[in-house]
């Protein structure tokens, strides 16, 4: 019998098939797709609900609706694509499987192209979810077919650009965190300096009629050239950067400063102003490791972070306190600095806390920690020593701002109440972020995934008051109800805003001044702080009580139920002698 000829494998894409099969078998793929489509649909309904309920008033609003849809998707792609793509090659490096991939018959350009397509194809499906809404916008009128097709094409090109940039960063850097940070830095710098390199710029030019529809094919070729450049850079760096050891960029920068200071210290005779403490671990080895070997746990490095935050703050407060600017203007500057400090402190706390356990899993060092004669509760408490140091350092700028505002508004009747609640809010909210991030880090195996999940959860939680207030106004309701405003004042963002607003409310409504602002509802703010304190204690208890189970260590009950093989062997009856 004649054998079948060998099939032609020239056009097979085994790595792409593997990527697509793995993504299709994960529930996370469908959950993310559903949440993306739901967010686009919900935001569209909220923003255009008043136009839809106005009957014929919605006609001619298609261009405005299409403009919002494309802007939303552009920025969603800028933020979402790197999060799901930057780990395509760095995860192979972290798991030590990239070497196996390189010894296959696949060439570097085949690996890069298939990795690129493995992320590009699923993300295109996210763009297709908005096509029905674009059709609705086109049916409302005011939108030309050329703008519709041009905007859709630019969205697809943006998917290719962002995916190619993420693959390039993933091929160059050793860890997913480094690749993600570098991706965002490159994007925002190029968006600021060279905005014409991205599709959003050209869509705005088309809408302003500064670029014709006929010129879009040439614009598309120009933008696709960046995709080719990113992929060629990834192909070039795949083998060169395949086995580089991971580095902590923050720790490396601090060590570079140490070398500079040591060279300059020869002039002063070797004077050391800040010492790290005990050079040996003593009876708390994990706590010593977190506070002596980590960039955000070592005392001298935290002292530099404190100086970087406190010195500009003290300078600004001194200039405001001695200046002749109006008091309202001065306190607005302090309030903006406070909001920026909240954002920075939340990011540092979330990233550091979520990475405590997930980073050990990624580096395959968690088993070594679990082999120590420490309970899961002791292990988590010692791992948090560096986070507690960071929390104390970050609390100093908060207290500085609160004390300055207390001094500025001397004589305000609720000043002591404001000071106490402000310090309590900073303490409680930061500790709550710490334990929530740790709980998610215990559940999620990947470090970058844990950071992204907690960042998304916090962002969604903080956006609740904005969504409710905008939805109330978009539905045509006049006036915001007091009972709903009181409930929203218990939200962290509303609580911080109410505390700052309370400093400016120096007048109580009287018959001759009916429009004066009402002071904050101090009782509701106090209830909010107590509720968040209880939530903090509950998360803390959950993490410590279930520490061994969440860490993957064999529980005491399971170990007691497991039979002892040695005892079983001893207690087994001896076989009876057989007759000759």
C-alpha positions as CSV (number, residue, x, y, z in Angstrom):
1,X,0.0,0.0,0.0
2,X,1.3,3.4,-0.9
3,X,2.0,5.7,2.1
4,X,0.4,9.0,2.3
5,X,2.8,11.8,1.5
6,X,4.1,13.8,4.4
7,X,1.9,16.8,5.1
8,X,3.3,20.2,4.3
9,X,4.1,21.9,7.7
10,X,5.4,25.1,6.2
11,X,2.3,27.1,7.1
12,X,1.5,25.6,10.4
13,X,1.5,27.9,13.5
14,X,1.9,25.6,16.5
15,X,2.8,28.4,19.0
16,X,-0.2,30.5,17.9
17,X,-2.5,27.4,18.2
18,X,-1.1,26.8,21.7
19,X,-1.7,30.4,22.7
20,X,-5.2,30.6,21.4
21,X,-6.2,27.2,23.0
22,X,-4.8,28.2,26.4
23,X,-6.7,31.5,26.3
24,X,-9.9,29.9,25.2
25,X,-9.8,27.4,28.1
26,X,-9.5,30.1,30.7
27,X,-12.6,31.6,32.3
28,X,-10.7,34.9,32.7
29,X,-10.8,35.5,28.9
30,X,-14.6,35.5,28.8
31,X,-14.9,37.4,32.1
32,X,-12.7,40.2,30.8
33,X,-14.5,40.3,27.5
34,X,-17.9,40.5,29.2
35,X,-16.7,43.3,31.6
36,X,-15.3,45.3,28.7
37,X,-18.4,45.1,26.7
38,X,-20.6,45.9,29.7
39,X,-18.5,48.9,30.6
40,X,-18.8,50.3,27.1
41,X,-22.5,49.7,27.0
42,X,-23.2,51.1,30.5
43,X,-21.2,54.2,29.9
44,X,-22.8,54.9,26.6
45,X,-26.3,54.5,28.0
46,X,-25.5,56.8,31.0
47,X,-23.9,59.5,28.8
48,X,-26.6,59.5,26.1
49,X,-29.7,58.5,28.1
50,X,-31.0,62.0,28.1
51,X,-30.7,62.2,24.3
52,X,-32.4,58.8,23.8
53,X,-35.3,59.8,26.1
54,X,-35.7,63.1,24.2
55,X,-37.2,61.4,21.2
56,X,-36.3,63.4,18.1
57,X,-33.7,65.3,20.1
58,X,-31.3,62.4,19.7
59,X,-31.1,62.9,15.9
60,X,-27.9,64.4,14.7
61,X,-26.0,63.2,17.9
62,X,-24.2,60.4,16.0
63,X,-20.9,62.2,15.7
64,X,-20.8,63.0,19.4
65,X,-21.6,59.4,20.3
66,X,-19.0,58.0,17.9
67,X,-16.4,60.5,19.1
68,X,-16.9,59.3,22.7
69,X,-16.9,55.6,21.8
70,X,-13.6,55.9,19.9
71,X,-11.9,58.0,22.6
72,X,-13.0,55.5,25.3
73,X,-11.7,52.6,23.3
74,X,-8.4,54.3,22.4
75,X,-7.6,54.8,26.0
76,X,-8.9,51.4,27.0
77,X,-6.5,49.8,24.5
78,X,-3.6,52.0,25.7
79,X,-4.1,50.7,29.3
80,X,-5.6,47.2,28.7
81,X,-3.4,45.8,25.9
82,X,0.0,46.1,27.8
83,X,-1.6,44.5,30.9
84,X,-2.5,41.3,29.0
85,X,0.5,41.3,26.5
86,X,3.6,42.3,28.4
87,X,3.8,38.8,30.0
88,X,3.8,36.9,26.7
89,X,7.6,36.4,26.8
90,X,8.6,37.5,30.3
91,X,6.4,34.7,31.8
92,X,8.5,32.3,29.7
93,X,11.6,33.8,31.2
94,X,10.3,33.7,34.8
95,X,9.3,30.0,34.4
96,X,12.5,29.1,32.7
97,X,10.7,27.8,29.6
98,X,12.0,30.2,27.0
99,X,15.1,28.1,26.6
100,X,12.9,25.1,25.6
101,X,11.1,27.3,23.2
102,X,14.3,28.5,21.6
103,X,15.7,24.9,21.0
104,X,12.7,24.0,18.9
105,X,12.6,24.3,15.1
106,X,10.9,27.7,15.4
107,X,13.0,30.6,14.5
108,X,13.0,33.8,16.5
109,X,10.9,35.7,14.0
110,X,8.4,32.9,14.0
111,X,8.2,33.0,17.8
112,X,7.7,36.7,17.9
113,X,5.1,36.8,15.1
114,X,3.1,34.0,16.6
115,X,3.2,35.6,20.1
116,X,2.1,38.8,18.5
117,X,-0.8,37.2,16.7
118,X,-1.7,35.2,19.9
119,X,-2.5,38.5,21.6
120,X,-3.7,40.5,18.6
121,X,-6.5,38.2,17.6
122,X,-8.3,38.0,20.9
123,X,-8.0,41.8,21.5
124,X,-9.6,42.5,18.1
125,X,-12.7,40.8,19.5
126,X,-12.9,43.6,22.1
127,X,-13.1,46.2,19.3
128,X,-15.8,44.2,17.5
129,X,-18.0,44.5,20.6
130,X,-18.5,48.2,20.0
131,X,-19.6,47.7,16.4
132,X,-23.4,47.6,17.3
133,X,-23.0,50.9,19.2
134,X,-21.2,52.4,16.2
135,X,-24.1,51.3,14.0
136,X,-26.5,53.1,16.4
137,X,-24.4,56.2,16.3
138,X,-24.4,56.1,12.5
139,X,-28.2,55.7,12.4
140,X,-28.7,58.8,14.5
141,X,-27.2,61.0,11.8
142,X,-24.4,63.5,11.8
143,X,-21.8,60.9,11.1
144,X,-20.3,60.2,7.7
145,X,-19.5,56.7,6.4
146,X,-15.9,57.8,5.8
147,X,-15.4,58.8,9.4
148,X,-17.0,55.6,10.6
149,X,-14.8,53.3,8.6
150,X,-11.7,55.4,9.2
151,X,-12.2,55.4,12.9
152,X,-12.8,51.6,12.9
153,X,-9.6,51.1,10.9
154,X,-7.5,53.3,13.2
155,X,-8.8,51.4,16.2
156,X,-7.6,48.1,14.6
157,X,-4.2,49.7,13.8
158,X,-4.0,50.9,17.4
159,X,-4.5,47.3,18.6
160,X,-1.6,46.2,16.4
161,X,0.6,49.1,17.6
162,X,0.0,48.6,21.3
163,X,0.4,44.8,21.0
164,X,3.7,45.1,19.1
165,X,5.1,47.6,21.6
166,X,4.1,45.3,24.5
167,X,5.8,42.3,22.7
168,X,8.9,44.4,22.1
169,X,9.1,45.3,25.8
170,X,8.4,41.7,26.9
171,X,11.3,40.5,24.7
172,X,13.8,43.0,26.2
173,X,13.1,43.0,29.9
174,X,13.4,40.1,32.3
175,X,10.2,40.5,34.4
176,X,6.7,41.4,33.6
177,X,6.6,44.3,36.0
178,X,9.7,45.9,34.3
179,X,8.1,45.3,30.8
180,X,4.8,46.9,31.9
181,X,6.4,50.0,33.4
182,X,8.6,50.5,30.4
183,X,5.7,50.1,28.1
184,X,3.7,52.8,29.8
185,X,6.7,55.1,30.0
186,X,7.5,54.7,26.3
187,X,3.8,55.2,25.4
188,X,3.2,58.3,27.4
189,X,6.5,59.9,26.3
190,X,5.7,59.2,22.6
191,X,2.1,60.4,23.2
192,X,3.4,63.7,24.6
193,X,6.3,64.3,22.2
194,X,5.2,62.5,19.0
195,X,1.4,62.3,19.1
196,X,1.2,61.7,15.4
197,X,2.6,58.2,15.9
198,X,-0.8,57.1,17.3
199,X,-4.2,56.7,15.6
200,X,-6.1,58.9,18.0
201,X,-4.3,62.0,16.7
202,X,-5.2,61.2,13.0
203,X,-8.9,60.6,13.9
204,X,-9.0,64.1,15.5
205,X,-7.5,65.5,12.3
206,X,-10.2,63.8,10.2
207,X,-13.0,65.1,12.5
208,X,-11.5,68.6,12.2
209,X,-11.4,68.2,8.5
210,X,-7.6,68.9,8.4
211,X,-7.0,65.5,6.9
212,X,-9.2,64.0,4.1
213,X,-10.6,60.5,4.1
214,X,-8.6,59.8,0.9
215,X,-5.3,60.3,2.8
216,X,-6.1,57.7,5.5
217,X,-4.5,54.8,3.6
218,X,-1.2,56.6,3.6
219,X,-1.6,57.3,7.3
220,X,-2.4,53.6,7.9
221,X,0.9,52.6,6.2
222,X,2.8,55.2,8.3
223,X,1.3,53.8,11.5
224,X,1.9,50.2,10.5
225,X,5.5,50.9,10.0
226,X,5.9,51.3,13.7
227,X,4.4,47.9,14.2
228,X,7.1,46.5,11.9
229,X,9.8,48.4,13.9
230,X,8.6,47.1,17.2
231,X,8.5,43.5,16.0
232,X,12.0,43.7,14.4
233,X,13.3,45.1,17.7
234,X,11.7,42.2,19.5
235,X,13.2,39.6,17.1
236,X,16.6,41.1,17.6
237,X,16.4,41.1,21.4
238,X,14.7,37.7,21.9
239,X,17.9,35.6,22.0
240,X,20.2,38.4,23.3
241,X,18.0,39.1,26.3
242,X,16.6,35.6,26.9
243,X,18.7,34.7,30.0
244,X,19.3,38.0,31.7
245,X,18.8,37.9,35.4
246,X,15.9,39.9,36.9
247,X,16.8,43.3,38.5
248,X,15.0,45.6,40.8
249,X,15.3,48.9,39.1
250,X,14.5,50.9,42.3
251,X,17.0,48.9,44.3
252,X,19.6,49.4,41.6
253,X,19.1,53.1,41.6
254,X,19.4,53.2,45.3
255,X,22.7,51.3,45.2
256,X,23.9,53.7,42.5
257,X,23.2,56.5,44.9
258,X,25.0,54.6,47.7
259,X,28.2,54.4,45.5
260,X,28.0,58.1,44.8
261,X,27.5,59.0,48.4
262,X,30.3,56.7,49.5
263,X,32.7,58.4,47.1
264,X,31.7,61.8,48.4
265,X,31.8,60.7,52.0
266,X,35.6,60.5,51.8
267,X,35.7,64.2,52.3
268,X,33.8,64.0,55.6
269,X,35.9,61.2,56.9
270,X,33.3,58.4,56.6
271,X,30.5,59.9,58.7
272,X,27.3,57.7,58.5
273,X,24.1,59.6,59.2
274,X,21.6,56.8,58.7
275,X,22.3,53.2,59.7
276,X,20.2,50.2,58.7
277,X,20.1,48.6,62.1
278,X,21.1,45.0,63.0
279,X,23.3,43.4,60.3
280,X,22.2,39.8,61.4
281,X,18.6,38.4,61.3
282,X,18.4,37.3,65.0
283,X,15.2,35.3,65.8
284,X,13.1,37.0,63.0
285,X,14.8,36.0,59.7
286,X,12.0,36.8,57.4
287,X,11.4,40.2,58.9
288,X,15.1,40.9,58.7
289,X,15.0,39.9,55.0
290,X,12.1,42.3,54.3
291,X,13.7,45.2,56.2
292,X,17.3,44.7,55.2
293,X,17.3,43.3,51.7
294,X,14.3,45.0,50.0
295,X,14.3,48.5,48.4
296,X,11.2,49.6,50.2
297,X,12.1,48.1,53.5
298,X,15.6,49.3,54.2
299,X,15.7,52.2,56.5
300,X,18.2,54.3,54.6
301,X,16.2,53.9,51.3
302,X,12.9,54.7,53.0
303,X,14.6,57.8,54.5
304,X,15.4,58.9,51.0
305,X,11.8,58.4,49.9
306,X,10.7,60.5,52.9
307,X,13.1,63.3,52.0
308,X,11.9,63.2,48.5
309,X,8.3,63.7,49.7
310,X,8.8,65.9,52.7
311,X,11.3,68.4,51.6
312,X,9.3,69.8,48.6
313,X,6.2,69.7,50.9
314,X,7.9,71.7,53.6
315,X,9.2,74.2,51.1
316,X,5.7,74.7,49.5
317,X,4.1,75.1,52.9
318,X,6.7,77.6,54.0
319,X,6.2,79.7,50.9
320,X,2.4,79.5,51.3
321,X,2.5,80.4,55.0
322,X,4.8,83.4,54.5
323,X,3.2,84.6,51.2
324,X,0.6,87.2,50.7
325,X,-1.7,85.1,48.5
326,X,-5.3,84.8,49.4
327,X,-6.1,82.0,51.9
328,X,-8.4,80.2,49.6
329,X,-5.8,79.9,46.9
330,X,-3.1,78.7,49.3
331,X,-5.3,75.9,50.7
332,X,-6.3,74.8,47.2
333,X,-2.6,74.2,46.5
334,X,-2.2,72.1,49.7
335,X,-5.3,70.1,48.8
336,X,-4.0,69.2,45.4
337,X,-0.7,68.1,46.9
338,X,-2.7,66.0,49.4
339,X,-4.6,64.3,46.6
340,X,-1.4,63.6,44.7
341,X,0.1,62.2,47.9
342,X,-2.9,59.9,48.4
343,X,-2.5,58.6,44.8
344,X,1.2,57.9,45.3
345,X,0.8,56.3,48.7
346,X,-2.0,54.1,47.4
347,X,0.0,52.9,44.4
348,X,3.1,52.1,46.6
349,X,1.1,50.3,49.2
350,X,-0.9,48.3,46.7
351,X,2.1,47.2,44.6
352,X,4.2,46.4,47.7
353,X,1.5,44.5,49.6
354,X,0.2,42.5,46.6
355,X,3.7,41.4,45.7
356,X,4.6,40.0,49.2
357,X,3.5,36.5,48.4
358,X,2.9,36.5,44.7
359,X,6.5,37.6,44.0
360,X,7.8,34.6,46.0
361,X,5.6,32.3,43.9
362,X,6.9,33.9,40.7
363,X,10.6,33.5,41.8
364,X,9.9,29.9,43.1
365,X,11.1,30.8,46.6
366,X,7.8,30.3,48.4
367,X,8.5,26.7,49.1
368,X,11.7,27.7,50.9
369,X,9.7,30.0,53.2
370,X,7.1,27.4,53.8
371,X,9.8,25.0,54.9
372,X,10.7,27.3,57.9
373,X,9.4,26.3,61.4
374,X,7.0,29.3,61.4
375,X,3.3,29.2,61.3
376,X,1.4,30.9,58.4
377,X,0.3,33.7,60.7
378,X,3.9,34.4,61.8
379,X,5.1,34.2,58.3
380,X,2.6,36.9,57.1
381,X,3.2,39.2,60.0
382,X,7.0,39.1,59.4
383,X,6.6,39.6,55.7
384,X,4.6,42.7,56.5
385,X,7.4,44.4,58.5
386,X,8.7,46.2,55.4
387,X,5.1,47.4,54.6
388,X,4.7,48.7,58.1
389,X,7.9,50.7,57.7
390,X,6.7,52.1,54.4
391,X,3.3,53.0,56.0
392,X,5.0,54.9,58.8
393,X,7.2,56.8,56.3
394,X,4.2,57.7,54.1
395,X,2.2,58.8,57.2
396,X,4.7,61.6,58.0
397,X,3.8,63.8,54.9
398,X,0.1,63.3,55.7
399,X,0.5,64.5,59.2
400,X,2.5,67.4,58.0
401,X,-0.3,68.6,55.7
402,X,-3.0,68.1,58.4
403,X,-1.0,70.0,61.0
404,X,-0.4,72.9,58.6
405,X,-4.0,73.2,57.7
406,X,-4.9,73.0,61.4
407,X,-2.5,75.9,62.0
408,X,-3.8,77.8,59.0
409,X,-7.5,77.6,60.2
410,X,-6.9,78.5,63.8
411,X,-10.1,79.2,65.6
412,X,-12.2,76.9,63.5
413,X,-14.6,75.2,65.9
414,X,-14.2,71.7,64.4
415,X,-10.4,71.8,64.0
416,X,-9.6,69.1,66.5
417,X,-12.3,66.9,65.0
418,X,-10.9,67.5,61.5
419,X,-7.3,66.8,62.7
420,X,-8.3,63.5,64.4
421,X,-10.5,62.3,61.6
422,X,-7.9,63.1,58.9
423,X,-5.1,61.2,60.7
424,X,-7.5,58.3,61.3
425,X,-8.6,58.3,57.7
426,X,-5.0,58.0,56.4
427,X,-4.2,55.3,58.9
428,X,-7.3,53.2,58.4
429,X,-7.5,53.5,54.6
430,X,-3.8,52.7,54.1
431,X,-4.1,49.6,56.4
432,X,-7.2,48.5,54.6
433,X,-5.4,48.7,51.2
434,X,-2.6,46.7,52.7
435,X,-4.7,43.8,53.9
436,X,-7.0,43.7,50.8
437,X,-3.9,43.7,48.5
438,X,-2.3,40.9,50.6
439,X,-5.5,38.9,50.5
440,X,-5.6,39.1,46.7
441,X,-1.8,38.4,46.5
442,X,-2.4,35.2,48.5
443,X,-5.1,34.1,46.0
444,X,-3.4,35.0,42.7
445,X,-0.3,33.1,41.7
446,X,1.2,35.7,39.3
447,X,2.8,38.9,40.7
448,X,1.7,41.2,37.8
449,X,-1.8,39.7,37.8
450,X,-2.2,40.3,41.5
451,X,-1.1,44.0,41.0
452,X,-3.5,44.5,38.1
453,X,-6.4,42.9,39.8
454,X,-6.1,44.9,43.0
455,X,-5.5,48.1,40.9
456,X,-8.7,47.4,39.0
457,X,-10.7,46.6,42.1
458,X,-9.5,49.8,43.8
459,X,-10.2,51.9,40.7
460,X,-13.7,50.5,40.3
461,X,-14.4,51.1,44.0
462,X,-13.2,54.7,43.9
463,X,-15.3,55.4,40.7
464,X,-18.6,54.4,42.4
465,X,-19.6,57.9,43.6
466,X,-18.7,59.5,40.2
467,X,-20.8,56.9,38.3
468,X,-23.8,57.4,40.6
469,X,-23.7,61.2,40.5
470,X,-23.2,61.3,36.7
471,X,-25.9,58.7,36.2
472,X,-28.4,60.7,38.3
473,X,-27.8,63.8,36.2
474,X,-27.8,61.9,32.9
475,X,-31.2,60.4,33.6
476,X,-32.7,63.9,33.8
477,X,-33.2,64.1,37.6
478,X,-33.0,67.5,39.1
479,X,-31.3,67.9,42.4
480,X,-29.3,65.2,44.2
481,X,-31.3,63.7,47.2
482,X,-29.8,64.4,50.6
483,X,-30.2,60.8,51.8
484,X,-28.1,59.5,48.9
485,X,-25.6,62.3,49.4
486,X,-25.2,61.2,53.0
487,X,-24.7,57.6,52.0
488,X,-22.0,58.6,49.5
489,X,-20.2,60.7,52.0
490,X,-19.2,57.4,53.7
491,X,-17.2,56.5,50.6
492,X,-13.4,57.0,51.1
493,X,-13.1,59.5,48.2
494,X,-16.1,61.4,49.4
495,X,-14.9,61.3,53.0
496,X,-11.6,62.9,52.1
497,X,-13.3,65.5,50.0
498,X,-15.7,66.3,52.7
499,X,-12.9,66.7,55.3
500,X,-11.1,69.2,53.0
501,X,-14.4,71.0,52.2
502,X,-15.1,71.3,55.9
503,X,-12.0,73.6,56.2
504,X,-13.6,76.1,53.8
505,X,-17.1,76.1,55.4
506,X,-16.7,78.9,57.9
507,X,-20.2,80.2,57.5
508,X,-23.5,78.6,58.7
509,X,-26.7,79.5,56.7
510,X,-28.6,82.3,58.2
511,X,-31.8,84.2,57.0
512,X,-29.6,86.8,55.4
513,X,-27.2,84.2,53.9
514,X,-29.3,81.3,52.8
515,X,-26.8,80.0,50.2
516,X,-24.0,79.4,52.6
517,X,-22.6,75.8,52.5
518,X,-23.6,73.3,55.1
519,X,-20.7,71.9,57.3
520,X,-19.9,68.2,56.8
521,X,-21.9,65.5,58.4
522,X,-19.4,64.6,61.1
523,X,-21.5,61.8,62.4
524,X,-21.7,60.1,59.0
525,X,-17.9,60.5,58.5
526,X,-17.3,58.9,61.9
527,X,-19.6,56.0,61.0
528,X,-17.6,55.6,57.8
529,X,-14.3,55.5,59.6
530,X,-15.7,52.9,62.0
531,X,-17.0,50.8,59.1
532,X,-13.7,50.8,57.3
533,X,-11.9,50.0,60.5
534,X,-14.1,46.9,61.0
535,X,-13.5,45.9,57.3
536,X,-9.7,46.2,58.0
537,X,-9.9,44.0,61.0
538,X,-12.0,41.4,59.1
539,X,-9.6,41.3,56.2
540,X,-6.7,41.0,58.7
541,X,-8.4,38.1,60.5
542,X,-9.2,36.4,57.3
543,X,-5.6,36.5,56.1
544,X,-4.1,35.4,59.4
545,X,-6.7,32.7,60.2
546,X,-6.4,31.1,56.7
547,X,-2.7,31.8,56.2
548,X,-1.6,28.2,56.0
549,X,-4.4,27.3,53.5
550,X,-3.8,30.3,51.4
551,X,-0.1,29.8,51.3
552,X,-0.6,26.2,50.1
553,X,0.8,24.6,53.2
554,X,-0.6,21.2,54.5
555,X,-3.1,22.0,57.3
556,X,-2.9,20.4,60.7
557,X,-6.2,18.5,60.2
558,X,-5.0,17.0,56.9
559,X,-1.7,16.0,58.4
560,X,-3.5,14.3,61.3
561,X,-5.8,12.3,58.9
562,X,-2.8,11.1,56.8
563,X,-1.7,7.7,58.0
564,X,1.8,7.2,59.1
565,X,3.5,4.8,56.7
566,X,6.0,3.7,59.2
567,X,3.4,2.8,61.8
568,X,1.3,1.0,59.2
569,X,4.3,-1.1,58.1
570,X,5.0,-2.0,61.8
571,X,1.4,-2.8,62.7
572,X,0.7,-4.9,59.6
573,X,0.3,-8.7,60.4
574,X,3.2,-11.0,59.5
575,X,2.4,-13.5,56.7
576,X,1.7,-17.0,57.9
577,X,4.5,-19.6,57.2
578,X,3.8,-21.8,54.2
579,X,4.2,-25.5,54.4
580,X,7.2,-27.0,52.7
